[in-house]
Each structure stands twice: as C-alpha cells, then as structure tokens.
C-alpha cells in the first residue's frame, strides 16, 4: 500500500515538474467545493473555498521532495514537505485556514495553466490515536486547470490514494468509490 502511495505522489510531483515553472507573485483562487463522498460515514457537503498561493515553490524544493520520496519513501516525503516554508493557505469562510507547503504551475498546451498544490493533511487526535486506514494517507493534493480567462475547475484529494493517467494527463482515484472533492467555478481573483 505504501509503495503505491510513493508511486502516486511521485507521479503527481512529476506532472507538476513537467513544464518550466512560471514565476509570479501572489495569486488568489476561489472555488465552489463539492464533497460527494458518502462512504463510511464521510460528511458530504458543498461550500466556497479560498486558495491563496503566496509564493511558488522553487525547483530546488521540488527536487528535495523527489529525492526524499525516491530514496526514503512517503514518511520522509511527509517530513520534507512539512519543513518547506509556507507557500500559501486554503480556507473556507468560517475557518482560519490551513497552510500549503508546495505550489507549482505550468502552462497548458491549449493555453491557461495547470496548478498542483500539495500539503500535509490535518490529522485529528482521534485519528492519530486509533490509526484507522486513513492514517496511511497523510497528504492533500489539489489540481486546478485554469483557462486563459482565469476560470476553470479542479479536484482536491483528501485522504485518498491518487494515480496519474499519463495518456489523459488526469488525476484518478485508486478507488473510484471514494470521490475527490470537486472544485467547480474556479476563478483567479485579483492579484
């Protein structure tokens, strides 16, 4: 199971590294997040989410993550990711937010950008104590595809395994029964 996680995260990071990193300043995105996962008592729901990238991760930071993952596995990747400086935050209107540690963007062939964000996932005291299966998935990965007009869509994978379909260049879930959080009506707001 951990080997599949290592391969999955490597594919996501590789996809984020596939094109030259576009430098830029702070960017703010809003989206309507829809959680469709009703399995195992998960709470479904919808609401507005704000994603702010205050700085874009460097090539050196990306390389540190690759090295940690390739040489020491997902536990070291988690440690390395947590030690990276804050890249931004994600929050809902009624929350104080959660730090993001990795953010990269690359141009899409048809115009626009593909944005990949990764961070450690909040793990509650109950989850840390009881160690259910979800404890093996300590990462949150967000992918957004933004068109030239600053609008788009995305997916946010919380406590799930994800894979990369290289032919379609799309993120997919290992278990289709566990749905990602869909990000609809993604908009790049004023900078």
Secondary structure, 3 states (H helix, E strand, C coil): CHHHHHHHHHHHHHHHHCCCCCCCCCEEEEEEEEECCCHHHCCCEEEEEEEEECCCCCHHHHHHHHHHHHHHCHHHHHHHHHHCCCCEEEEECCCCCEEECEEEEEECCCCCEEEEEEEECCCCHHHHHHCCHHHHCCEEEEEEEECCCCEEEEEEEECCCEEEECCCCEEEECCCCCCCEEEEEEEECCC
